[in-house]
Amino acid sequence: MLLWGQKTVGGGATVEELRVYETMFIMDPTIPEEEREKLVEKVKNIIEERVKGKIENVDRWGVRKLAYKIKKFLEGDYTVILFRAPGDTVNNLEEFYRITPEIFRWQTFRRFDIEKKERKAKKKEKSGQVT
């Protein structure tokens, strides 16, 4: 049941129910820079269209040395994206990573720390308005 003033987004979740996620992926550094940029744009489109998310920040770290050899690579092109999305659609992003050979490592996790900070701020704001 929606309360007055709440808006729904993809998957039927309300804006307040969107969870904060951070995803980092490592791309093949041997492919041309333009193709890596296109791949980042493709990941952003997947987040917005399939995951029904809202991107808050995209941070390109560029080519960095890996701690150990992964597949045949000693370096990788890192990208970190912070986004909000309903919890039941994030698997669509993981599936995209799995079938994309240019991305050889990835991790997506929920940012509970950011959500907790926002809840505290909202609670403090409400208690300030009541007094």
C-alpha positions, 0 to 999 in steps of 0.5 A: 500500500502506498502512502500519499506522496510516495512514488513508485519506480521499477519493480513496484518499489517506492523511492524510500525502498530503493537500496544503495549499491556499489558495483566495481568491475575490472575490464581487459586493459588491452582493448582500446580506451573507446571500447572501454568507455562504451562498455562503461556506458553499457553497464550504466544503461543496464543499471538504468533499464534492466535493474531499474536503478538510479546512478549516483556516481561513476568513478573511473579509476583507470588501469591499475596493477592487480595484486596477482595474475587473473586469467592472463592479466597483470593489470586491469581497468577499474570502474566503481558505480554507486547506484540505488535500485530495488533489491530484486533486480540487481541479479540482472547486473550480475548476469550481464557481468557473467556473459561479458568476456571483457569484464573479468572480475566484478563485485556488487554489494549493498551499502548499509552504511550509507542507508543507515546514515540517511535514515539517521539524518531523516529521523533527526530531521523529523524530530527537529520539525516536531519540537 
